[in-house]
Amino acid sequence: MSLVIANQLGPEFGALLAAHPVSPIVIDVPEERPWEAAAEADVLIVRPAPAWRAPPAAQKPGLWPGRLRWVCVASVGVDYYPSWLLDAPLVSCGRGVASEEIADYVIAAIYAQAKDLVAATVTEAGQWGPRQLGRVRGTTVGILGFGAIGQAVARRALALGAQVTAVRRRDRPANVAGVQLLGSAAEVVSAADHLVIAVPATAETRHLVDAALLAHARPHAHLINIARGSIVDQEALLAALDADRLAFATLDVTDPEPLPAGHPLYTHPKVRITPHISANYLAVRHLLADKITADLSRFARGERPSDLVDPALGY
């Protein structure tokens, strides 16, 4: 019997799956109720579509997980989806696909803050004169969360002559030579010139970066959030910026997304917001395709897909 794959990633991706050597049957996912594909599919490939947060998704469907044996989440985080999604036998995620792109974004944010060539630009002869630019070499980049994204940031920062400190939840080696793993988030924040938020969004990490943690920040520090908006207490962030306890914040993610019209973060002089683009998704779709097709080969051989989500941890 052929493997049945329900695909939420569109017809182009569906054609790629159908051409896989295992010759699966690829079916579409009901757009308003994508979980209903569980009734007839062995594999469900999903994206963070609005239906997963619509009211019908609040309660676990009686059919879930149906005949599903594997749910493949195209995004890195699974926080967008209802918790019952993790009741499927296997749930994998897109960890690592966009890590290099996100790390490039972080480095761009660091240089934008350190050098600020826009502010240094002159448009007439009378403006000509010396400018004091900041430095990256010799600074400390602190990373909260040291998974694939944190490690990609660390490699770049070290190559630029910065020091790198990090903290991670799991007791594992740094995996990147030159990185100093510290014992707590507060220690990382206390030493950071640039503080990178790269932890997964879970119930435990909601508002991890709160007033108490920000109290450890250096007044000249620059916070960069490329994880999820829920990890930063935005009221505490605004208070720290207004009180000059923090110098600047680059936010690629907010809570909610988008922020409501008139939210003070939009126009704050010490905040740069981008619309959740650091993953540069369209540029790395081929990497996602390669990952999923390789995992499909493993699954067809009776092996486990890569980057499985731990239901107990939520990532």
Helices and strands as residue ranges (DSSP letters): E 4-7, H 11-18, E 25-28, G 34-39, E 43-46, G 50-53, G 55-57, E 70-73, G 83-87, E 91-92, H 99-115, H 117-120, G 125-127, E 140-144, H 148-159, E 163-167, E 179-181, H 185-191, E 194-197, H 211-214, E 222-225, G 229-231, H 234-242, E 248-251, H 264-267, E 271-273, G 281-284, H 285-300
